[in-house]
Amino acid sequence: MASPTYLTDLNLPSNQIADVRPLASLRKLLGLNLRSNRLKDVSALASLTNLTDVFLSENQITDVSALASLTKLKLLFLKNNPLACSGTHGVVPL
């Protein structure tokens, strides 16, 4: 099955998803909801530079530095993740 590269919004909360690599080709995505899954590594989302709204709360994410490339972000929800942050080096400018 071909990847639906035309998608602009994708809502997949509470689906036990652990790998976001299959989403890396969805370059037209503007909104992405992956709340309440099993995500640890979100680095594959770095290629989705059109994203404006991202919901990643309630996962197992410890590092969001890869999201620094998402310069169009307006909303980023990361509540209830075990984020590792020392000083301001872990803060991603929005």
C-alpha positions, -999 to +999 in steps of 0.1 A: +000+000+000+014+034-009+019+060+018-009+086+019+015+116+015-013+140+010-025+139+046-025+171+065-039+159+099-034+126+116-050+116+149-037+083+164-041+087+202-042+056+225-030+031+199+001+016+216+023+031+188+060+027+196+076+037+163+070+069+143+095+061+115+066+051+091+052+087+094+084+103+081+072+105+045+040+124+054+056+158+046+023+177+042+013+170+078+002+201+097-013+184+128-002+152+145-018+137+176+001+107+191-010+112+227-011+082+250+011+058+230+044+041+238+067+065+220+103+068+232+121+082+201+105+110+181+136+119+160+119+106+128+094+135+131+122+160+123+115+156+086+079+168+090+088+205+088+053+217+080+039+206+114+022+233+134+004+213+161+019+183+178+004+163+207+029+139+223+017+139+259+016+107+279+043+087+261+078+077+272+098+104+254+130+115+271+146+137+243+129+162+220+160+179+206+151+165+171+120+187+171+141+218+169+139+215+131+101+220+133+102+258+129+065+262+121+054+247+154+027+267+172+015+241+197+036+213+213+022+192+241+046+170+260+028+165+293+036+133+313+068+123+295+100+115+314+119+143+296+156+147+304+166+183+307+197+198+322+196+236+324+182+253+292+201+231+268+171+208+264+147+236+256+136+238+220+129+273+208+094+277+194 
